[in-house]
Amino acid sequence: MSHSSAGGAQEIWANLAEGFSERGYEVVLAALYPYRATVRESAAHLPWSYIVPKRPSGPLAAIGLLRALVARFRRDRPEIVFTAMPAANVLASIAARLAGSGTRVVTSHHSPVETHNPALNVIDGVAGSLKSVKAVVSVSNTVAASLDSKPAPYRQRRRTIHNALPPRIETLIESLAQARRPRVARTRTVVATGRLAPQKNYPLLLRAAAHLPDATFKIVGNGPEEAALKALAIELGVQGRVEFLGHRPREEAMAILADGDVFVQASLFEGHSLALVEAAKLGLPLVVSDVPVQIEGITARDGQRCGLAVSTQDPEGLAATLRRLLDDPAEYAQMAALSAKLGSEASYAAMLDAYEALVA
């Protein structure tokens, strides 16, 4: 990873590291550097390892990071390195080439590349075309399509591997879901999970809350927008009904999610959201933004849409959709059943099999 701060991609990588370890591989879970204080949890026997002790602050420090990564590859001679996040994708591909250690790299994209730093995206096209790169994974077909402008060698290496949840989380979710069957709207509680960052479009949710005065909104996560969002909640007069719950351990976050009535993810972009998979496995009706990657995220293999999509700029429309779900037991039950159908299609074993196939 580029860094180990709490996030969806870091969660997937920690899960994959544990899965490979359980299958008998010698695994190191690594990040280029530590970044924020909230580090993604990992298994006790797979602590985060860092290439350099802090985030590079300039060109010379970035060159030092690349040299340290080359030295690490020459020392450890890993057979294969799976990378996620733009900086790690680029630097690992280049470092493997410079190290001459025979290390192959499988890069991965967890959001459309047009959302990345433009300069880094250009460099990624070159680095991803190097002979050191074995495959380029995308977590959804929409993300894969965002690579269409990359060079031909890069495009030929594309694979799509959808995200899934590890067995212990699937077991926990099944227990939480079972305790709440049949799924009905009990407390008029809307839940959102994810970092408090611009990508998540939380101002839309707060403005929708102003149009839905009899509902409670719970937001699990922390991030750079926390102070601004809390100020907006006060400005809108919804601070008494919007709970900012901060970062929570995964099991605790699952319990909060399970106690909700509707899951909302109004993001401007995603990749293949683990939070969406979690909510679907719980059978929570899903309301997402009407951007292509989110439409793909709520569409079952047979093409049936299993959630509701709303504009990223229409708080009244979002409020109306939520009100309809909370007020209409028949529609609520239908959307809960469709959500559960979608959740049943996410398979951890299939995800791990697909990544393991890239080792051969």
Contacts in CASP RR format, 6 or more apart in sequence:
PFRMAT RR
TARGET T0000
AUTHOR 0000-0000-0000
METHOD contacts of the structure
MODEL  1
MSHSSAGGAQEIWANLAEGFSERGYEVVLAALYPYRATVRESAAHLPWSY
IVPKRPSGPLAAIGLLRALVARFRRDRPEIVFTAMPAANVLASIAARLAG
SGTRVVTSHHSPVETHNPALNVIDGVAGSLKSVKAVVSVSNTVAASLDSK
PAPYRQRRRTIHNALPPRIETLIESLAQARRPRVARTRTVVATGRLAPQK
NYPLLLRAAAHLPDATFKIVGNGPEEAALKALAIELGVQGRVEFLGHRPR
EEAMAILADGDVFVQASLFEGHSLALVEAAKLGLPLVVSDVPVQIEGITA
RDGQRCGLAVSTQDPEGLAATLRRLLDDPAEYAQMAALSAKLGSEASYAA
MLDAYEALVA
1 9 0 8 1.000
1 10 0 8 1.000
1 13 0 8 1.000
1 30 0 8 1.000
1 31 0 8 1.000
1 32 0 8 1.000
1 83 0 8 1.000
1 84 0 8 1.000
1 85 0 8 1.000
1 88 0 8 1.000
2 31 0 8 1.000
2 32 0 8 1.000
2 33 0 8 1.000
2 35 0 8 1.000
2 84 0 8 1.000
2 85 0 8 1.000
2 86 0 8 1.000
2 87 0 8 1.000
2 88 0 8 1.000
3 10 0 8 1.000
3 31 0 8 1.000
3 32 0 8 1.000
3 33 0 8 1.000
3 34 0 8 1.000
3 35 0 8 1.000
3 36 0 8 1.000
3 55 0 8 1.000
3 85 0 8 1.000
4 10 0 8 1.000
4 31 0 8 1.000
4 34 0 8 1.000
4 35 0 8 1.000
4 39 0 8 1.000
4 40 0 8 1.000
4 48 0 8 1.000
4 50 0 8 1.000
5 34 0 8 1.000
5 35 0 8 1.000
5 36 0 8 1.000
5 38 0 8 1.000
5 39 0 8 1.000
5 40 0 8 1.000
6 36 0 8 1.000
6 38 0 8 1.000
6 39 0 8 1.000
6 40 0 8 1.000
6 41 0 8 1.000
6 195 0 8 1.000
6 247 0 8 1.000
7 40 0 8 1.000
7 194 0 8 1.000
7 195 0 8 1.000
8 40 0 8 1.000
8 110 0 8 1.000
8 273 0 8 1.000
8 274 0 8 1.000
9 84 0 8 1.000
9 85 0 8 1.000
9 108 0 8 1.000
9 110 0 8 1.000
10 31 0 8 1.000
10 40 0 8 1.000
10 84 0 8 1.000
11 40 0 8 1.000
11 250 0 8 1.000
11 274 0 8 1.000
12 84 0 8 1.000
12 110 0 8 1.000
12 139 0 8 1.000
12 163 0 8 1.000
12 274 0 8 1.000
13 29 0 8 1.000
13 82 0 8 1.000
13 84 0 8 1.000
14 29 0 8 1.000
14 40 0 8 1.000
14 41 0 8 1.000
14 42 0 8 1.000
14 43 0 8 1.000
14 46 0 8 1.000
15 165 0 8 1.000
15 166 0 8 1.000
15 348 0 8 1.000
16 82 0 8 1.000
16 352 0 8 1.000
16 355 0 8 1.000
17 27 0 8 1.000
17 28 0 8 1.000
17 29 0 8 1.000
17 42 0 8 1.000
17 43 0 8 1.000
17 46 0 8 1.000
18 42 0 8 1.000
18 43 0 8 1.000
18 46 0 8 1.000
18 166 0 8 1.000
19 166 0 8 1.000
19 352 0 8 1.000
20 27 0 8 1.000
20 352 0 8 1.000
20 355 0 8 1.000
20 356 0 8 1.000
21 27 0 8 1.000
21 43 0 8 1.000
21 45 0 8 1.000
21 46 0 8 1.000
23 352 0 8 1.000
23 356 0 8 1.000
25 359 0 8 1.000
27 46 0 8 1.000
28 46 0 8 1.000
28 49 0 8 1.000
28 76 0 8 1.000
28 78 0 8 1.000
29 42 0 8 1.000
29 46 0 8 1.000
29 47 0 8 1.000
29 48 0 8 1.000
29 49 0 8 1.000
30 48 0 8 1.000
30 49 0 8 1.000
30 50 0 8 1.000
30 51 0 8 1.000
31 48 0 8 1.000
31 49 0 8 1.000
31 50 0 8 1.000
31 51 0 8 1.000
31 88 0 8 1.000
32 50 0 8 1.000
32 51 0 8 1.000
32 52 0 8 1.000
32 65 0 8 1.000
32 69 0 8 1.000
32 87 0 8 1.000
32 88 0 8 1.000
32 91 0 8 1.000
33 50 0 8 1.000
33 51 0 8 1.000
33 52 0 8 1.000
33 53 0 8 1.000
33 54 0 8 1.000
33 55 0 8 1.000
33 56 0 8 1.000
33 65 0 8 1.000
34 48 0 8 1.000
34 50 0 8 1.000
34 53 0 8 1.000
34 54 0 8 1.000
34 55 0 8 1.000
35 55 0 8 1.000
38 222 0 8 1.000
38 247 0 8 1.000
39 48 0 8 1.000
40 48 0 8 1.000
41 249 0 8 1.000
41 250 0 8 1.000
42 48 0 8 1.000
51 65 0 8 1.000
51 68 0 8 1.000
51 69 0 8 1.000
51 72 0 8 1.000
52 61 0 8 1.000
52 64 0 8 1.000
52 65 0 8 1.000
52 68 0 8 1.000
56 62 0 8 1.000
56 64 0 8 1.000
56 65 0 8 1.000
65 91 0 8 1.000
66 91 0 8 1.000
66 94 0 8 1.000
66 95 0 8 1.000
66 98 0 8 1.000
69 91 0 8 1.000
69 92 0 8 1.000
69 95 0 8 1.000
70 95 0 8 1.000
70 98 0 8 1.000
70 99 0 8 1.000
72 95 0 8 1.000
73 81 0 8 1.000
73 95 0 8 1.000
73 96 0 8 1.000
73 99 0 8 1.000
73 100 0 8 1.000
73 101 0 8 1.000
73 103 0 8 1.000
74 99 0 8 1.000
74 100 0 8 1.000
74 101 0 8 1.000
77 101 0 8 1.000
77 102 0 8 1.000
77 103 0 8 1.000
78 101 0 8 1.000
78 103 0 8 1.000
79 103 0 8 1.000
79 104 0 8 1.000
79 359 0 8 1.000
80 103 0 8 1.000
80 104 0 8 1.000
80 105 0 8 1.000
80 106 0 8 1.000
80 134 0 8 1.000
80 358 0 8 1.000
80 359 0 8 1.000
81 92 0 8 1.000
81 96 0 8 1.000
81 103 0 8 1.000
81 104 0 8 1.000
81 105 0 8 1.000
81 106 0 8 1.000
82 105 0 8 1.000
82 106 0 8 1.000
82 108 0 8 1.000
82 355 0 8 1.000
82 358 0 8 1.000
83 89 0 8 1.000
83 92 0 8 1.000
83 93 0 8 1.000
83 105 0 8 1.000
83 106 0 8 1.000
83 107 0 8 1.000
83 108 0 8 1.000
84 107 0 8 1.000
84 108 0 8 1.000
84 110 0 8 1.000
85 110 0 8 1.000
86 116 0 8 1.000
86 117 0 8 1.000
86 120 0 8 1.000
86 121 0 8 1.000
86 124 0 8 1.000
87 120 0 8 1.000
89 107 0 8 1.000
89 108 0 8 1.000
89 109 0 8 1.000
89 124 0 8 1.000
89 127 0 8 1.000
89 128 0 8 1.000
90 120 0 8 1.000
90 123 0 8 1.000
90 124 0 8 1.000
90 127 0 8 1.000
90 128 0 8 1.000
92 105 0 8 1.000
92 107 0 8 1.000
93 105 0 8 1.000
93 107 0 8 1.000
93 127 0 8 1.000
93 128 0 8 1.000
93 130 0 8 1.000
93 132 0 8 1.000
93 133 0 8 1.000
94 127 0 8 1.000
94 130 0 8 1.000
94 132 0 8 1.000
96 102 0 8 1.000
96 103 0 8 1.000
96 104 0 8 1.000
96 105 0 8 1.000
96 130 0 8 1.000
96 132 0 8 1.000
97 130 0 8 1.000
97 131 0 8 1.000
97 132 0 8 1.000
102 132 0 8 1.000
103 132 0 8 1.000
104 132 0 8 1.000
104 133 0 8 1.000
104 134 0 8 1.000
105 132 0 8 1.000
105 133 0 8 1.000
105 134 0 8 1.000
106 133 0 8 1.000
106 134 0 8 1.000
106 135 0 8 1.000
106 136 0 8 1.000
106 137 0 8 1.000
106 355 0 8 1.000
106 358 0 8 1.000
107 124 0 8 1.000
107 128 0 8 1.000
107 133 0 8 1.000
107 135 0 8 1.000
107 136 0 8 1.000
107 137 0 8 1.000
108 136 0 8 1.000
108 137 0 8 1.000
108 138 0 8 1.000
108 139 0 8 1.000
109 136 0 8 1.000
109 137 0 8 1.000
109 138 0 8 1.000
109 139 0 8 1.000
109 143 0 8 1.000
109 144 0 8 1.000
109 146 0 8 1.000
109 147 0 8 1.000
110 139 0 8 1.000
110 143 0 8 1.000
110 271 0 8 1.000
110 272 0 8 1.000
111 143 0 8 1.000
111 269 0 8 1.000
111 270 0 8 1.000
111 271 0 8 1.000
111 293 0 8 1.000
112 142 0 8 1.000
112 143 0 8 1.000
112 146 0 8 1.000
112 269 0 8 1.000
112 271 0 8 1.000
112 293 0 8 1.000
113 121 0 8 1.000
113 124 0 8 1.000
113 143 0 8 1.000
113 146 0 8 1.000
113 147 0 8 1.000
114 121 0 8 1.000
114 146 0 8 1.000
115 199 0 8 1.000
115 269 0 8 1.000
116 124 0 8 1.000
124 150 0 8 1.000
125 150 0 8 1.000
125 151 0 8 1.000
125 154 0 8 1.000
126 151 0 8 1.000
127 133 0 8 1.000
128 136 0 8 1.000
128 150 0 8 1.000
128 153 0 8 1.000
128 154 0 8 1.000
128 157 0 8 1.000
129 150 0 8 1.000
129 151 0 8 1.000
129 153 0 8 1.000
129 154 0 8 1.000
133 154 0 8 1.000
133 157 0 8 1.000
134 157 0 8 1.000
134 358 0 8 1.000
135 157 0 8 1.000
135 158 0 8 1.000
135 159 0 8 1.000
135 358 0 8 1.000
136 147 0 8 1.000
136 154 0 8 1.000
136 157 0 8 1.000
136 158 0 8 1.000
136 159 0 8 1.000
137 158 0 8 1.000
137 159 0 8 1.000
137 160 0 8 1.000
137 161 0 8 1.000
137 355 0 8 1.000
137 358 0 8 1.000
138 144 0 8 1.000
138 146 0 8 1.000
138 147 0 8 1.000
138 158 0 8 1.000
138 159 0 8 1.000
138 160 0 8 1.000
138 161 0 8 1.000
139 160 0 8 1.000
139 161 0 8 1.000
139 162 0 8 1.000
139 163 0 8 1.000
139 271 0 8 1.000
139 272 0 8 1.000
140 160 0 8 1.000
140 162 0 8 1.000
140 271 0 8 1.000
140 272 0 8 1.000
140 293 0 8 1.000
140 296 0 8 1.000
140 297 0 8 1.000
141 160 0 8 1.000
141 296 0 8 1.000
142 271 0 8 1.000
142 292 0 8 1.000
142 293 0 8 1.000
142 296 0 8 1.000
143 160 0 8 1.000
143 271 0 8 1.000
143 272 0 8 1.000
143 293 0 8 1.000
144 158 0 8 1.000
144 160 0 8 1.000
147 154 0 8 1.000
147 155 0 8 1.000
147 158 0 8 1.000
148 155 0 8 1.000
159 354 0 8 1.000
159 358 0 8 1.000
161 351 0 8 1.000
161 354 0 8 1.000
161 355 0 8 1.000
162 272 0 8 1.000
162 346 0 8 1.000
162 351 0 8 1.000
163 272 0 8 1.000
163 273 0 8 1.000
163 274 0 8 1.000
163 277 0 8 1.000
163 346 0 8 1.000
163 351 0 8 1.000
164 277 0 8 1.000
164 346 0 8 1.000
164 347 0 8 1.000
164 348 0 8 1.000
164 350 0 8 1.000
164 351 0 8 1.000
165 173 0 8 1.000
165 274 0 8 1.000
165 277 0 8 1.000
165 278 0 8 1.000
165 281 0 8 1.000
165 346 0 8 1.000
165 348 0 8 1.000
166 348 0 8 1.000
167 348 0 8 1.000
169 250 0 8 1.000
169 254 0 8 1.000
169 278 0 8 1.000
170 281 0 8 1.000
170 348 0 8 1.000
172 251 0 8 1.000
172 254 0 8 1.000
173 254 0 8 1.000
173 258 0 8 1.000
173 278 0 8 1.000
173 281 0 8 1.000
173 282 0 8 1.000
174 281 0 8 1.000
176 254 0 8 1.000
176 255 0 8 1.000
176 258 0 8 1.000
176 282 0 8 1.000
177 183 0 8 1.000
177 258 0 8 1.000
177 281 0 8 1.000
177 282 0 8 1.000
177 283 0 8 1.000
177 340 0 8 1.000
179 258 0 8 1.000
180 258 0 8 1.000
180 259 0 8 1.000
180 282 0 8 1.000
182 333 0 8 1.000
183 283 0 8 1.000
183 284 0 8 1.000
183 333 0 8 1.000
183 336 0 8 1.000
183 340 0 8 1.000
184 329 0 8 1.000
184 332 0 8 1.000
184 333 0 8 1.000
185 261 0 8 1.000
185 262 0 8 1.000
185 325 0 8 1.000
185 326 0 8 1.000
185 329 0 8 1.000
185 332 0 8 1.000
186 260 0 8 1.000
186 261 0 8 1.000
187 216 0 8 1.000
187 259 0 8 1.000
187 260 0 8 1.000
187 261 0 8 1.000
188 214 0 8 1.000
188 215 0 8 1.000
188 216 0 8 1.000
188 261 0 8 1.000
188 326 0 8 1.000
189 215 0 8 1.000
189 216 0 8 1.000
189 217 0 8 1.000
189 218 0 8 1.000
189 259 0 8 1.000
189 260 0 8 1.000
189 261 0 8 1.000
189 262 0 8 1.000
190 205 0 8 1.000
190 209 0 8 1.000
190 212 0 8 1.000
190 215 0 8 1.000
190 216 0 8 1.000
190 217 0 8 1.000
190 218 0 8 1.000
190 260 0 8 1.000
190 261 0 8 1.000
190 262 0 8 1.000
190 263 0 8 1.000
190 264 0 8 1.000
190 322 0 8 1.000
191 217 0 8 1.000
191 218 0 8 1.000
191 219 0 8 1.000
191 220 0 8 1.000
191 256 0 8 1.000
191 257 0 8 1.000
191 259 0 8 1.000
191 260 0 8 1.000
191 261 0 8 1.000
191 262 0 8 1.000
191 263 0 8 1.000
191 264 0 8 1.000
191 279 0 8 1.000
191 284 0 8 1.000
192 200 0 8 1.000
192 202 0 8 1.000
192 205 0 8 1.000
192 217 0 8 1.000
192 218 0 8 1.000
192 219 0 8 1.000
192 220 0 8 1.000
192 263 0 8 1.000
192 264 0 8 1.000
192 265 0 8 1.000
192 266 0 8 1.000
193 219 0 8 1.000
193 220 0 8 1.000
193 221 0 8 1.000
193 253 0 8 1.000
193 256 0 8 1.000
193 257 0 8 1.000
193 263 0 8 1.000
193 275 0 8 1.000
193 278 0 8 1.000
194 200 0 8 1.000
194 219 0 8 1.000
194 220 0 8 1.000
194 221 0 8 1.000
194 275 0 8 1.000
195 221 0 8 1.000
195 222 0 8 1.000
195 223 0 8 1.000
196 202 0 8 1.000
196 219 0 8 1.000
196 221 0 8 1.000
196 222 0 8 1.000
196 223 0 8 1.000
196 224 0 8 1.000
196 225 0 8 1.000
196 226 0 8 1.000
196 229 0 8 1.000
196 244 0 8 1.000
197 223 0 8 1.000
197 224 0 8 1.000
197 225 0 8 1.000
198 225 0 8 1.000
198 268 0 8 1.000
199 267 0 8 1.000
199 268 0 8 1.000
199 269 0 8 1.000
199 270 0 8 1.000
200 265 0 8 1.000
200 266 0 8 1.000
200 267 0 8 1.000
200 268 0 8 1.000
201 266 0 8 1.000
201 267 0 8 1.000
201 268 0 8 1.000
201 289 0 8 1.000
201 312 0 8 1.000
202 219 0 8 1.000
202 225 0 8 1.000
202 229 0 8 1.000
202 266 0 8 1.000
203 229 0 8 1.000
203 232 0 8 1.000
204 266 0 8 1.000
204 312 0 8 1.000
204 313 0 8 1.000
204 314 0 8 1.000
204 315 0 8 1.000
204 318 0 8 1.000
205 217 0 8 1.000
205 219 0 8 1.000
205 264 0 8 1.000
205 266 0 8 1.000
205 318 0 8 1.000
206 217 0 8 1.000
206 229 0 8 1.000
206 232 0 8 1.000
206 233 0 8 1.000
206 236 0 8 1.000
206 238 0 8 1.000
206 242 0 8 1.000
207 236 0 8 1.000
207 315 0 8 1.000
208 315 0 8 1.000
208 316 0 8 1.000
208 317 0 8 1.000
208 318 0 8 1.000
208 319 0 8 1.000
208 322 0 8 1.000
209 215 0 8 1.000
209 217 0 8 1.000
209 233 0 8 1.000
209 236 0 8 1.000
209 238 0 8 1.000
209 241 0 8 1.000
209 242 0 8 1.000
209 319 0 8 1.000
210 236 0 8 1.000
210 237 0 8 1.000
210 238 0 8 1.000
210 315 0 8 1.000
210 319 0 8 1.000
211 315 0 8 1.000
211 316 0 8 1.000
211 319 0 8 1.000
211 320 0 8 1.000
212 319 0 8 1.000
212 322 0 8 1.000
212 323 0 8 1.000
213 241 0 8 1.000
215 241 0 8 1.000
215 322 0 8 1.000
215 323 0 8 1.000
215 326 0 8 1.000
216 241 0 8 1.000
216 242 0 8 1.000
216 243 0 8 1.000
217 238 0 8 1.000
217 241 0 8 1.000
217 242 0 8 1.000
217 243 0 8 1.000
218 242 0 8 1.000
218 243 0 8 1.000
218 245 0 8 1.000
218 256 0 8 1.000
218 260 0 8 1.000
219 229 0 8 1.000
219 242 0 8 1.000
219 243 0 8 1.000
219 244 0 8 1.000
219 245 0 8 1.000
219 246 0 8 1.000
220 245 0 8 1.000
220 246 0 8 1.000
220 247 0 8 1.000
220 248 0 8 1.000
220 253 0 8 1.000
220 256 0 8 1.000
220 257 0 8 1.000
221 244 0 8 1.000
221 245 0 8 1.000
221 246 0 8 1.000
221 247 0 8 1.000
221 248 0 8 1.000
222 246 0 8 1.000
222 247 0 8 1.000
226 244 0 8 1.000
226 246 0 8 1.000
229 244 0 8 1.000
230 239 0 8 1.000
230 244 0 8 1.000
233 239 0 8 1.000
233 240 0 8 1.000
233 242 0 8 1.000
233 244 0 8 1.000
245 256 0 8 1.000
248 256 0 8 1.000
254 278 0 8 1.000
254 282 0 8 1.000
257 263 0 8 1.000
257 275 0 8 1.000
257 278 0 8 1.000
257 279 0 8 1.000
257 282 0 8 1.000
257 284 0 8 1.000
258 282 0 8 1.000
258 284 0 8 1.000
260 284 0 8 1.000
261 284 0 8 1.000
261 285 0 8 1.000
261 325 0 8 1.000
261 326 0 8 1.000
262 284 0 8 1.000
262 285 0 8 1.000
262 286 0 8 1.000
262 287 0 8 1.000
262 322 0 8 1.000
262 325 0 8 1.000
262 326 0 8 1.000
263 275 0 8 1.000
263 276 0 8 1.000
263 279 0 8 1.000
263 282 0 8 1.000
263 284 0 8 1.000
263 285 0 8 1.000
263 286 0 8 1.000
263 287 0 8 1.000
264 287 0 8 1.000
264 288 0 8 1.000
264 318 0 8 1.000
264 322 0 8 1.000
265 273 0 8 1.000
265 275 0 8 1.000
265 276 0 8 1.000
265 279 0 8 1.000
265 286 0 8 1.000
265 287 0 8 1.000
265 288 0 8 1.000
265 289 0 8 1.000
265 294 0 8 1.000
266 287 0 8 1.000
266 288 0 8 1.000
266 289 0 8 1.000
266 310 0 8 1.000
266 312 0 8 1.000
266 318 0 8 1.000
267 273 0 8 1.000
267 288 0 8 1.000
267 289 0 8 1.000
267 291 0 8 1.000
267 294 0 8 1.000
268 289 0 8 1.000
268 291 0 8 1.000
268 312 0 8 1.000
269 291 0 8 1.000
269 293 0 8 1.000
270 276 0 8 1.000
270 291 0 8 1.000
270 293 0 8 1.000
270 294 0 8 1.000
270 297 0 8 1.000
271 293 0 8 1.000
272 293 0 8 1.000
272 296 0 8 1.000
272 297 0 8 1.000
273 297 0 8 1.000
276 286 0 8 1.000
276 288 0 8 1.000
276 294 0 8 1.000
276 297 0 8 1.000
276 298 0 8 1.000
277 343 0 8 1.000
277 346 0 8 1.000
279 286 0 8 1.000
279 339 0 8 1.000
280 286 0 8 1.000
280 306 0 8 1.000
280 339 0 8 1.000
280 340 0 8 1.000
280 342 0 8 1.000
280 343 0 8 1.000
280 346 0 8 1.000
281 340 0 8 1.000
281 343 0 8 1.000
281 344 0 8 1.000
281 346 0 8 1.000
282 339 0 8 1.000
283 336 0 8 1.000
283 337 0 8 1.000
283 339 0 8 1.000
283 340 0 8 1.000
283 343 0 8 1.000
284 336 0 8 1.000
284 339 0 8 1.000
285 307 0 8 1.000
285 308 0 8 1.000
285 325 0 8 1.000
285 332 0 8 1.000
285 335 0 8 1.000
285 336 0 8 1.000
285 339 0 8 1.000
286 298 0 8 1.000
286 306 0 8 1.000
286 307 0 8 1.000
286 308 0 8 1.000
286 335 0 8 1.000
286 339 0 8 1.000
286 342 0 8 1.000
287 307 0 8 1.000
287 308 0 8 1.000
287 309 0 8 1.000
287 310 0 8 1.000
287 318 0 8 1.000
287 321 0 8 1.000
287 322 0 8 1.000
287 325 0 8 1.000
288 294 0 8 1.000
288 295 0 8 1.000
288 297 0 8 1.000
288 298 0 8 1.000
288 307 0 8 1.000
288 308 0 8 1.000
288 309 0 8 1.000
288 310 0 8 1.000
289 309 0 8 1.000
289 310 0 8 1.000
289 311 0 8 1.000
289 312 0 8 1.000
290 309 0 8 1.000
290 310 0 8 1.000
290 311 0 8 1.000
290 312 0 8 1.000
291 312 0 8 1.000
294 309 0 8 1.000
295 305 0 8 1.000
295 309 0 8 1.000
297 342 0 8 1.000
298 305 0 8 1.000
298 306 0 8 1.000
298 307 0 8 1.000
298 309 0 8 1.000
298 342 0 8 1.000
299 305 0 8 1.000
299 306 0 8 1.000
300 306 0 8 1.000
300 338 0 8 1.000
300 341 0 8 1.000
300 342 0 8 1.000
300 345 0 8 1.000
301 345 0 8 1.000
304 338 0 8 1.000
304 341 0 8 1.000
305 338 0 8 1.000
306 335 0 8 1.000
306 338 0 8 1.000
306 339 0 8 1.000
306 341 0 8 1.000
306 342 0 8 1.000
307 335 0 8 1.000
307 338 0 8 1.000
307 339 0 8 1.000
307 342 0 8 1.000
308 321 0 8 1.000
308 325 0 8 1.000
308 335 0 8 1.000
310 317 0 8 1.000
310 318 0 8 1.000
310 321 0 8 1.000
311 317 0 8 1.000
311 318 0 8 1.000
324 331 0 8 1.000
325 331 0 8 1.000
325 332 0 8 1.000
325 335 0 8 1.000
326 332 0 8 1.000
END
